Amino acid sequence: EANPTVKECGLLFAPGHFPDSSVPFHPATFRNEDGVLSTMDQSTNGFNYYTRQWYKDVEASGESLWTDPYLSMTDDKMVCTFSVPLRDSTGRFAGVMYADISMEWLYNLLKEGASACKNAFSVILNKLGKSIVETRAGGVPPGNEELVNDMVAMKSGEARISYSDTSSRAFYAPIGKYGWSMAIICPEREMFDDFYDTVTMLTIFMLLGLALLGFIM
């Protein structure tokens, strides 16, 4: 109720976790398009959630993880799933607790972060160098493999890149510990517009001053 970016959350218990029942148990709460919350046992809808990659990865690793963004089955909008392993009192794997997070807020945040320059854009790459969230179609422009390699290596820094015959600056840094890296890319001309305007004005005043001095002399 408190977080509108959470589209669904639930508990996916491991098969056979409850000794007195052979039926899977998957209680979940989800938000419909009107914002109304509903709770149900998702195991009754006929879909085998145990085949989902995020469930198998959490079970195999025993660690929490984020998925890359994907289209939700409920409304065909972009979401990410965050999953955490559940364990019983003996430490045995008992299932997965998860939350489907809307990516719309992240896209808006990226867009806002690059809004200082008219033609700036932001992009987030996963650990394979694939663009998963971007405010410019195509992500990192082709021909800038060194920037992509640094981002995949979870480095942070600044790089000068070129695309569409435009010299730009890329500022990049890793996000958390899940293999994502973000970059904001802005054309140099737009970054230094105010500086160039100031230099132009100073140059004009200096030339006028020299002309005036020459006239006086």
C-alpha positions as CSV (number, residue, x, y, z in Angstrom):
1,E,0.0,0.0,0.0
2,A,2.8,2.4,0.9
3,N,4.9,1.9,-2.3
4,P,3.1,2.3,-5.6
5,T,6.2,1.2,-7.6
6,V,5.7,-2.4,-6.2
7,K,3.3,-4.0,-8.7
8,E,3.2,-7.4,-7.0
9,C,4.8,-9.3,-4.1
10,G,4.5,-12.8,-2.8
11,L,5.9,-15.9,-1.2
12,L,6.7,-18.9,-3.5
13,F,7.1,-21.8,-1.2
14,A,9.3,-24.7,-2.4
15,P,7.4,-27.8,-3.6
16,G,6.9,-30.2,-0.7
17,H,7.7,-27.6,2.0
18,F,4.5,-28.4,3.8
19,P,4.6,-32.1,4.6
20,D,0.8,-32.4,4.9
21,S,0.2,-31.0,1.4
22,S,1.5,-31.9,-2.0
23,V,-0.1,-28.8,-3.6
24,P,2.2,-25.8,-4.3
25,F,1.4,-22.7,-2.2
26,H,2.0,-19.2,-3.7
27,P,0.2,-16.4,-1.8
28,A,0.7,-13.1,-3.7
29,T,-0.7,-9.6,-3.5
30,F,-0.9,-7.6,-6.8
31,R,-2.0,-4.1,-7.8
32,N,-4.5,-3.7,-10.7
33,E,-4.6,-0.8,-13.1
34,D,-7.0,1.1,-10.7
35,G,-4.5,0.7,-7.9
36,V,-6.7,-1.7,-6.0
37,L,-4.8,-4.5,-4.1
38,S,-5.9,-8.1,-4.4
39,T,-4.5,-11.2,-2.7
40,M,-4.8,-14.8,-4.0
41,D,-3.0,-18.1,-4.2
42,Q,-1.2,-17.8,-7.6
43,S,-0.6,-21.5,-7.8
44,T,-4.2,-21.9,-8.8
45,N,-3.8,-20.0,-12.1
46,G,-2.1,-23.0,-13.8
47,F,1.3,-21.3,-14.4
48,N,4.4,-23.1,-13.1
49,Y,6.4,-20.4,-11.4
50,Y,9.1,-22.8,-10.4
51,T,10.3,-22.7,-13.9
52,R,11.0,-19.0,-13.7
53,Q,14.8,-18.2,-13.9
54,W,14.8,-15.9,-10.9
55,Y,13.4,-18.7,-8.7
56,K,15.9,-21.2,-9.9
57,D,18.8,-18.7,-9.6
58,V,17.9,-17.8,-6.0
59,E,17.5,-21.5,-5.1
60,A,20.9,-22.3,-6.6
61,S,22.8,-19.4,-5.2
62,G,21.1,-18.9,-1.9
63,E,21.4,-15.1,-2.4
64,S,19.1,-12.3,-3.2
65,L,19.1,-11.0,-6.8
66,W,17.6,-8.6,-9.3
67,T,16.4,-9.7,-12.7
68,D,16.9,-7.5,-15.8
69,P,13.8,-5.6,-16.8
70,Y,11.1,-7.6,-18.6
71,L,7.5,-7.1,-19.7
72,S,5.0,-7.9,-17.0
73,M,2.4,-10.6,-17.9
74,T,-0.4,-8.6,-16.2
75,D,-0.1,-5.2,-18.0
76,D,2.8,-5.6,-20.5
77,K,4.8,-2.9,-18.8
78,M,8.5,-3.0,-17.9
79,V,9.3,-4.5,-14.4
80,C,12.2,-6.0,-12.5
81,T,11.9,-8.7,-9.9
82,F,13.8,-8.7,-6.7
83,S,14.0,-12.1,-5.0
84,V,15.1,-13.2,-1.5
85,P,15.6,-16.8,-0.4
86,L,13.4,-18.1,2.5
87,R,14.8,-20.6,5.0
88,D,13.1,-22.5,7.8
89,S,14.3,-22.8,11.4
90,T,16.8,-25.5,10.3
91,G,18.3,-23.4,7.6
92,R,16.8,-25.5,4.8
93,F,15.6,-23.7,1.7
94,A,11.9,-23.0,2.0
95,G,11.1,-20.9,-1.0
96,V,11.4,-17.4,-2.4
97,M,10.0,-14.0,-1.4
98,Y,9.8,-11.6,-4.3
99,A,8.6,-8.2,-5.4
100,D,7.9,-7.0,-9.0
101,I,9.1,-3.4,-9.2
102,S,7.9,-1.0,-11.9
103,M,10.7,0.5,-14.0
104,E,8.7,3.6,-14.9
105,W,10.1,5.6,-11.9
106,L,13.7,4.6,-12.9
107,Y,13.2,5.7,-16.5
108,N,11.9,9.1,-15.2
109,L,14.8,9.4,-12.8
110,L,17.3,8.7,-15.7
111,K,15.5,11.2,-17.9
112,E,15.6,13.9,-15.1
113,G,19.3,13.2,-14.4
114,A,20.2,14.1,-18.0
115,S,17.8,17.0,-18.3
116,A,20.5,19.7,-17.7
117,C,21.6,19.3,-21.4
118,K,19.1,19.3,-24.2
119,N,20.6,16.3,-26.1
120,A,22.0,14.4,-23.1
121,F,20.8,10.9,-22.3
122,S,21.2,8.2,-19.7
123,V,21.7,4.5,-20.0
124,I,22.0,1.5,-17.6
125,L,23.9,-1.6,-18.8
126,N,23.8,-5.1,-17.2
127,K,26.8,-7.2,-16.5
128,L,26.8,-8.4,-20.1
129,G,27.0,-4.9,-21.5
130,K,23.4,-5.0,-22.7
131,S,21.3,-1.8,-22.4
132,I,18.4,-2.5,-20.0
133,V,17.1,1.0,-19.4
134,E,17.8,3.9,-21.7
135,T,16.4,7.4,-22.5
136,R,17.9,7.3,-26.0
137,A,17.0,4.5,-28.4
138,G,20.1,2.4,-29.0
139,G,21.8,3.0,-25.6
140,V,25.6,3.6,-25.8
141,P,26.4,4.7,-29.4
142,P,28.3,2.1,-31.5
143,G,32.1,2.5,-31.7
144,N,32.5,3.2,-28.0
145,E,33.4,-0.3,-26.9
146,E,36.0,1.0,-24.4
147,L,33.3,2.8,-22.5
148,V,31.1,-0.3,-22.5
149,N,34.0,-2.5,-21.3
150,D,34.8,-0.1,-18.4
151,M,31.1,-0.1,-17.4
152,V,31.0,-3.9,-17.5
153,A,34.1,-4.0,-15.4
154,M,32.2,-1.9,-12.8
155,K,34.6,1.0,-13.1
156,S,33.6,4.6,-12.5
157,G,35.0,7.7,-14.3
158,E,34.7,10.0,-17.2
159,A,35.4,9.4,-20.9
160,R,35.3,11.5,-24.1
161,I,33.3,9.7,-26.8
162,S,32.0,10.6,-30.3
163,Y,28.8,9.8,-32.1
164,S,26.9,11.5,-35.0
165,D,30.0,13.7,-35.5
166,T,29.5,15.1,-32.0
167,S,32.1,15.1,-29.3
168,S,30.5,14.2,-25.9
169,R,31.5,13.3,-22.3
170,A,30.3,10.2,-20.6
171,F,30.2,10.0,-16.8
172,Y,29.7,6.5,-15.5
173,A,29.6,4.5,-12.3
174,P,28.3,1.1,-11.0
175,I,25.0,0.7,-9.3
176,G,25.0,-1.5,-6.2
177,K,26.4,-5.0,-6.4
178,Y,24.2,-6.6,-9.0
179,G,26.3,-5.9,-12.1
180,W,24.5,-2.8,-13.3
181,S,26.3,0.4,-14.4
182,M,24.9,3.8,-15.3
183,A,26.2,6.5,-17.6
184,I,25.1,10.0,-18.4
185,I,26.3,11.2,-21.8
186,C,26.2,14.9,-22.8
187,P,27.5,16.8,-25.8
188,E,30.5,18.9,-24.8
189,R,29.2,21.9,-26.6
190,E,26.0,21.9,-24.5
191,M,28.0,21.3,-21.3
192,F,30.2,24.3,-21.9
193,D,27.7,26.6,-23.5
194,D,27.8,29.1,-20.7
195,F,31.6,29.0,-20.6
196,Y,31.9,29.5,-24.3
197,D,29.4,32.4,-24.2
198,T,31.4,34.0,-21.4
199,V,34.7,33.6,-23.3
200,T,33.1,35.1,-26.4
201,M,31.9,38.1,-24.4
202,L,35.3,38.6,-22.8
203,T,37.0,38.4,-26.1
204,I,34.7,41.0,-27.6
205,F,35.2,43.4,-24.7
206,M,39.0,42.8,-24.9
207,L,39.0,43.6,-28.6
208,L,36.9,46.7,-28.0
209,G,39.2,47.8,-25.2
210,L,42.3,47.3,-27.5
211,A,40.6,49.3,-30.3
212,L,39.7,52.1,-27.9
213,L,43.2,52.1,-26.5
214,G,44.6,52.3,-30.0
215,F,42.3,55.2,-30.9
216,I,43.4,57.1,-27.7
217,M,47.0,56.5,-28.5
